[in-house]
């Protein structure tokens, strides 16, 4: 099929909708299989519009997984970006476009800023950033990045969407407020309105606690008591570790006022997994462990999610994590914008993804868009247990005058972001 016919087809079936996009992708997959179309090209065809996307990551010090079921990953996020480049090129080859990934990685003790500055000087200003907040802001505030388009694919910090928002930063990853609201809607739907809040002491724990309190007030739940975790978690990988934990968790949770669920904030994964099946009262655990609100989960298979999971596992030889998904989605946003407009400057990409015409399919049954007031991506949030999907928020019955996904997180009247003035 020629590029002209493909673009005409897109116009006729209104590819702005997620359903239509999924239909076209499914059709392309069928045609490619039937005609044995080869893998996406690794080199640009003569005359093709070439778009280079920079993936920026840093190998931060992270605690080892609590379970042997979870392996230490050294390419999280990066593998998702690599898969998205291939997918961009499967479509790009039909419309004389080509996409390339420029990988910029820093070690634990390295400064990422000089590495990014060097690539910005080469004109690479479409960026997917797998960075913690301080590094993300340092990159965004570079003079050379003033007109760049940076996609945050890692941090859930509410501050990055509020007081510390930047006009050149878009957020793929759901923030803490969206995650807490997604769980709160489900708990209210279940009529589990009484929450015992248990939290750790890291900065991330405190940010999530603030979001949980906000969600309780927003949706009419009651936090019956707040309890910090003050024990030494020990190690359940040692011979006696499970005995120590088996004693600590009942002590932590006993004597509380009557509650329906334990809402835990343990972003650093120091103790939250230990709460399940060890609490003084038999109650569900939700939050950073137990039932979690996530952008993606390895058990998700609806809306053709299985196909995405399978493609990723074939490439990476492991399951797709949330950071893999958000990096994949950041690269796909660029691919969608460039394919639709046939323009790849940062200014053109920025303008299109903020326009009413933009949607990107994220395998969630709803076209994904960006909020104009804080550049957060609107998206359904998966509510998942360790091994299975439980629900998807927004929940039925939670309404919004403009967009149902805006019931999650900071709506326009609430925002402290002043992007227009930055």
VMD Tcl script that draws the C-alpha trace (Angstrom):
set ca {
  {0.00 0.00 0.00}
  {1.37 3.44 -0.90}
  {2.00 6.13 1.70}
  {-0.80 8.24 0.20}
  {-3.34 5.42 0.41}
  {-2.32 4.59 3.98}
  {-2.73 8.21 5.09}
  {-6.08 8.44 3.30}
  {-7.20 5.27 5.05}
  {-6.25 6.86 8.38}
  {-8.37 9.91 7.59}
  {-11.38 7.88 6.48}
  {-11.55 5.75 9.63}
  {-10.69 8.62 11.97}
  {-7.59 7.16 13.53}
  {-7.79 9.64 16.41}
  {-9.73 7.03 18.35}
  {-7.92 4.26 20.17}
  {-10.31 1.68 18.75}
  {-9.58 2.73 15.18}
  {-5.85 2.82 15.86}
  {-6.01 -0.70 17.26}
  {-8.01 -1.78 14.22}
  {-5.41 -0.40 11.82}
  {-2.52 -1.91 13.79}
  {-4.28 -5.26 13.73}
  {-4.85 -4.95 9.99}
  {-1.20 -4.08 9.41}
  {-0.11 -7.07 11.49}
  {-2.33 -9.35 9.42}
  {-1.03 -7.99 6.11}
  {2.57 -8.22 7.29}
  {2.10 -11.83 8.33}
  {0.32 -12.77 5.11}
  {2.93 -11.15 2.88}
  {5.91 -12.10 5.04}
  {7.02 -8.48 5.37}
  {10.48 -8.48 6.98}
  {11.50 -6.90 10.27}
  {11.39 -3.12 10.57}
  {14.27 -1.57 8.62}
  {17.37 -0.66 10.59}
  {18.52 1.94 8.08}
  {16.68 4.84 6.51}
  {15.57 4.56 2.90}
  {16.81 7.25 0.52}
  {14.77 10.41 0.99}
  {13.10 9.23 4.20}
  {12.32 11.69 6.98}
  {14.69 10.63 9.79}
  {13.66 11.24 13.41}
  {16.15 10.62 16.21}
  {14.82 10.09 19.73}
  {17.19 10.27 22.67}
  {16.71 7.79 25.53}
  {18.36 9.10 28.69}
  {18.88 6.83 31.67}
  {21.02 6.46 34.76}
  {21.93 3.37 36.78}
  {20.79 4.52 40.20}
  {21.60 2.51 43.30}
  {18.53 0.40 44.03}
  {17.85 -2.19 46.74}
  {17.79 -5.80 45.54}
  {14.33 -7.31 44.97}
  {12.72 -8.77 48.06}
  {11.80 -11.93 46.17}
  {13.87 -14.28 44.05}
  {10.94 -14.19 41.63}
  {11.98 -10.65 40.67}
  {15.36 -10.51 38.99}
  {17.78 -7.59 39.03}
  {17.28 -5.70 35.76}
  {19.93 -3.55 34.10}
  {17.98 -2.56 31.00}
  {14.62 -1.53 32.44}
  {13.01 1.20 30.35}
  {15.60 0.89 27.61}
  {14.10 -2.32 26.25}
  {10.69 -0.66 26.00}
  {12.16 2.24 24.03}
  {13.92 -0.18 21.67}
  {10.68 -2.04 20.99}
  {8.82 1.19 20.26}
  {11.46 2.25 17.74}
  {10.89 -1.01 15.86}
  {7.15 -0.42 15.89}
  {7.52 3.17 14.73}
  {9.58 1.92 11.81}
  {7.03 -0.73 10.83}
  {4.64 2.10 10.07}
  {7.35 4.54 9.02}
  {8.56 2.32 6.19}
  {5.14 2.78 4.56}
  {5.19 6.58 4.71}
  {8.88 7.22 3.97}
  {9.87 7.87 7.56}
  {12.59 6.36 9.74}
  {13.18 6.44 13.49}
  {16.42 5.93 15.39}
  {17.14 5.64 19.11}
  {20.11 7.52 20.57}
  {20.96 5.81 23.86}
  {22.56 7.98 26.56}
  {23.33 6.18 29.82}
  {25.20 7.28 32.93}
  {26.66 5.22 35.73}
  {25.58 5.55 39.34}
  {28.17 8.21 40.20}
  {28.24 9.96 36.81}
  {26.63 13.29 36.01}
  {24.09 12.79 33.25}
  {23.90 16.50 32.34}
  {27.12 16.80 30.25}
  {26.18 13.69 28.27}
  {22.75 15.11 27.45}
  {24.16 18.54 26.65}
  {26.47 16.97 24.05}
  {23.54 15.25 22.33}
  {21.42 18.40 22.45}
  {24.22 20.15 20.61}
  {23.81 17.53 17.87}
  {20.17 18.52 17.52}
  {18.64 15.57 19.39}
  {15.81 17.31 21.21}
  {13.12 14.63 21.40}
  {13.92 12.91 24.69}
  {12.53 9.99 26.70}
  {13.96 10.38 30.20}
  {14.25 7.50 32.68}
  {15.53 9.83 35.41}
  {14.87 10.71 39.04}
  {13.43 14.20 39.69}
  {16.67 16.06 40.42}
  {18.33 14.80 37.24}
  {15.19 15.33 35.19}
  {14.96 18.97 36.27}
  {18.68 19.50 35.67}
  {18.26 18.30 32.09}
  {15.03 20.23 31.52}
  {16.60 23.47 32.79}
  {19.55 23.36 30.40}
  {19.59 26.36 28.10}
  {20.10 23.97 25.19}
  {16.89 22.11 26.17}
  {14.67 25.19 26.15}
  {12.76 24.06 23.05}
  {13.22 20.31 23.62}
  {10.35 17.88 24.26}
  {11.15 15.64 27.24}
  {9.00 12.69 28.26}
  {9.26 11.67 31.92}
  {9.08 7.87 31.89}
  {10.15 7.18 35.48}
  {9.18 9.56 38.27}
  {5.74 9.71 39.93}
  {6.58 12.85 41.92}
  {3.60 15.17 42.31}
  {5.95 18.14 42.61}
  {7.06 17.63 39.00}
  {3.43 18.18 37.96}
  {2.83 21.00 40.42}
  {5.30 23.62 41.69}
  {8.23 22.13 39.77}
  {6.47 21.65 36.43}
  {8.35 22.60 33.25}
  {6.99 23.70 29.91}
  {9.31 21.30 28.05}
  {8.47 18.21 30.16}
  {5.58 15.80 29.52}
  {4.75 13.03 31.97}
  {4.03 9.50 30.77}
  {4.28 7.87 34.21}
  {1.19 8.31 36.43}
  {1.86 10.50 39.45}
  {1.17 9.59 43.07}
  {-2.13 11.49 43.04}
  {-3.39 9.45 40.07}
  {-2.36 6.19 41.70}
  {-3.98 7.03 45.04}
  {-7.18 8.23 43.33}
  {-7.36 5.08 41.22}
  {-7.23 2.89 44.31}
  {-9.57 5.17 46.26}
  {-12.26 4.94 43.58}
  {-12.14 1.16 43.72}
  {-12.22 1.08 47.53}
  {-15.18 3.44 47.61}
  {-16.94 1.32 44.99}
  {-16.35 -1.71 47.23}
  {-17.61 0.36 50.23}
  {-14.27 -0.12 51.98}
  {-14.14 3.42 53.35}
  {-12.07 2.93 56.52}
  {-8.33 2.84 55.96}
  {-5.44 2.12 58.30}
  {-2.46 4.01 56.85}
  {0.96 2.40 57.37}
  {3.97 4.18 55.92}
  {7.75 4.25 55.66}
  {10.07 7.19 56.11}
  {11.68 7.73 52.68}
  {10.85 10.87 50.64}
  {8.86 8.75 48.20}
  {6.88 7.21 51.05}
  {5.97 10.68 52.32}
  {4.89 11.84 48.86}
  {2.56 8.86 48.48}
  {1.18 9.44 52.00}
  {0.22 12.99 51.01}
  {-1.54 11.64 47.90}
  {-3.39 8.99 49.94}
  {-4.64 11.61 52.40}
  {-5.76 13.80 49.51}
  {-7.62 10.86 47.91}
  {-9.38 10.03 51.18}
  {-10.65 13.58 51.48}
  {-11.57 13.77 47.79}
  {-13.64 10.59 47.72}
  {-15.07 10.51 51.24}
  {-12.96 7.81 52.90}
  {-11.67 7.91 56.48}
  {-8.13 7.24 57.60}
  {-8.78 5.76 61.04}
  {-5.13 5.92 62.12}
  {-1.64 6.54 60.74}
  {1.24 4.30 61.78}
  {4.90 4.58 60.75}
  {6.95 1.43 60.25}
  {9.78 1.66 62.79}
  {11.11 -1.90 62.93}
  {14.19 -3.37 61.31}
  {12.71 -5.46 58.52}
  {15.53 -7.99 58.66}
  {15.73 -10.37 55.71}
  {13.23 -13.04 54.82}
  {15.95 -14.67 52.75}
  {17.76 -15.69 55.92}
  {16.82 -18.82 57.83}
  {15.01 -16.91 60.60}
  {13.91 -13.82 58.66}
  {10.31 -14.97 58.22}
  {9.98 -15.54 61.97}
  {11.08 -12.00 62.74}
  {8.62 -10.57 60.22}
  {5.84 -12.85 61.46}
  {6.22 -11.22 64.85}
  {6.61 -7.62 63.67}
  {3.58 -7.31 61.40}
  {0.92 -8.24 64.00}
  {2.55 -5.80 66.43}
  {2.46 -3.07 63.82}
  {-1.23 -3.54 63.03}
  {-2.88 -4.60 66.28}
  {-5.03 -2.32 68.43}
  {-6.10 -0.04 65.59}
  {-9.66 1.31 65.31}
  {-11.92 -0.80 63.11}
  {-10.76 -0.61 59.50}
  {-11.52 -2.22 56.14}
  {-8.10 -2.16 54.44}
  {-4.49 -1.35 55.17}
  {-3.26 1.37 52.82}
  {0.53 1.05 52.74}
  {3.09 3.56 51.49}
  {6.41 1.77 51.09}
  {7.82 3.03 47.83}
  {11.30 1.74 48.64}
  {9.95 -1.80 49.19}
  {11.39 -2.16 52.67}
  {8.46 -3.84 54.43}
  {5.18 -3.57 52.48}
  {5.23 -7.10 51.06}
  {5.55 -8.46 54.58}
  {2.11 -7.13 55.57}
  {0.16 -9.58 53.43}
  {-1.12 -12.57 55.44}
  {0.64 -11.33 58.60}
  {-1.62 -8.52 59.88}
  {-3.32 -8.76 63.29}
  {-6.76 -8.60 61.67}
  {-7.46 -10.39 58.36}
  {-7.66 -7.38 56.06}
  {-6.65 -6.61 52.45}
  {-3.45 -4.67 51.77}
  {-3.47 -1.96 49.09}
  {-1.11 0.82 48.01}
  {2.54 0.36 47.13}
  {2.14 -3.38 47.79}
  {-0.78 -5.80 47.63}
  {-3.37 -4.27 45.31}
  {-1.37 -1.65 43.38}
  {-2.25 1.14 40.95}
  {0.13 0.89 37.99}
  {0.48 2.02 34.39}
  {1.28 -1.53 33.28}
  {1.49 -5.04 34.70}
  {2.81 -8.30 33.34}
  {-0.60 -9.98 33.86}
  {-2.51 -7.49 31.70}
  {-3.94 -8.98 28.50}
  {-7.01 -6.91 27.57}
  {-7.28 -4.60 24.54}
  {-4.58 -6.57 22.69}
  {-2.22 -6.16 25.65}
  {-1.16 -9.77 25.20}
  {0.29 -8.96 21.80}
  {2.40 -6.14 23.24}
  {3.55 -8.37 26.08}
  {4.51 -11.12 23.62}
  {6.45 -8.78 21.34}
  {8.36 -7.40 24.28}
  {9.20 -10.81 25.75}
  {10.41 -12.04 22.38}
  {12.83 -9.12 22.21}
  {13.94 -8.72 25.83}
  {13.66 -12.35 27.06}
  {11.80 -11.14 30.15}
  {8.46 -9.59 31.17}
  {7.55 -5.97 30.46}
  {7.74 -3.77 33.57}
  {5.99 -0.47 34.16}
  {9.13 1.49 33.27}
  {9.48 -0.50 30.05}
  {5.90 0.40 29.19}
  {6.23 4.12 29.92}
  {9.45 4.34 27.90}
  {7.76 2.44 25.08}
  {4.83 4.84 25.24}
  {7.07 7.92 25.19}
  {8.73 6.76 21.98}
  {5.34 5.85 20.52}
  {4.03 9.36 21.25}
  {6.81 10.78 19.09}
  {6.14 8.20 16.41}
  {2.43 9.02 16.38}
  {3.07 12.76 16.14}
  {5.65 12.51 13.36}
  {3.64 9.97 11.36}
  {0.50 12.13 11.49}
  {2.13 15.46 10.68}
  {5.16 14.40 8.59}
  {7.12 16.91 10.71}
  {9.71 16.09 13.37}
  {10.94 19.35 14.87}
  {10.42 19.69 18.65}
  {8.13 22.65 18.05}
  {5.91 20.66 15.69}
  {5.80 17.62 17.98}
  {4.95 19.83 20.98}
  {2.16 21.60 19.14}
  {0.60 18.39 17.84}
  {0.58 16.41 21.09}
  {-1.18 19.32 22.82}
  {-3.74 19.68 20.03}
  {-7.27 18.27 19.99}
  {-6.24 15.96 17.15}
  {-3.72 13.96 19.16}
  {-4.36 10.54 20.64}
  {-2.04 7.59 21.04}
  {-3.12 3.99 21.50}
  {-1.71 2.50 24.69}
  {-3.53 -0.88 24.72}
  {-5.89 0.32 27.45}
  {-9.13 0.73 25.54}
  {-9.01 4.52 25.59}
  {-7.07 7.01 23.49}
  {-4.34 8.63 25.59}
  {-3.86 12.40 25.57}
  {-2.00 15.06 27.56}
  {-3.47 17.58 29.98}
  {-2.72 21.12 28.93}
  {-2.32 22.43 32.48}
  {0.45 20.14 33.73}
  {1.41 17.96 30.72}
  {0.39 14.76 32.52}
  {-0.81 11.96 30.25}
  {-4.42 11.00 30.78}
  {-4.72 7.24 31.02}
  {-6.64 4.43 32.69}
  {-4.80 2.97 35.69}
  {-4.54 -0.78 36.19}
  {-5.35 -2.14 39.65}
  {-3.39 -5.33 39.95}
  {-2.48 -7.90 42.52}
  {0.87 -9.71 42.34}
  {-0.33 -12.13 39.66}
  {-3.64 -10.89 38.22}
  {-5.55 -7.80 37.14}
  {-8.32 -6.87 39.60}
  {-9.86 -3.77 38.02}
  {-9.20 -0.65 35.95}
  {-9.83 2.93 37.08}
  {-11.58 5.30 36.53}
  {-14.37 3.26 38.08}
  {-17.92 3.28 36.79}
  {-19.97 6.09 38.31}
  {-17.11 8.55 38.82}
  {-17.94 11.28 36.33}
  {-16.20 14.33 34.93}
  {-17.63 17.17 32.88}
  {-14.92 16.93 30.21}
  {-12.83 13.75 30.38}
  {-13.43 10.73 32.62}
  {-9.68 10.16 33.12}
  {-9.46 13.61 34.73}
  {-11.13 12.13 37.83}
  {-7.64 10.75 38.54}
  {-5.00 13.14 39.83}
  {-4.97 16.94 39.78}
  {-7.74 18.49 37.73}
  {-7.29 21.93 36.13}
  {-8.91 23.95 38.98}
  {-6.59 22.24 41.49}
  {-3.28 22.62 39.70}
  {-0.41 24.67 41.08}
  {1.47 24.37 37.80}
  {1.85 27.59 35.84}
  {3.32 26.26 32.60}
  {2.12 29.23 30.59}
  {4.31 31.53 32.68}
  {7.50 29.44 32.53}
}
mol new
graphics top color blue
foreach p $ca { graphics top sphere $p radius 0.5 }
foreach p [lrange $ca 0 end-1] q [lrange $ca 1 end] { graphics top cylinder $p $q radius 0.2 }
display resetview
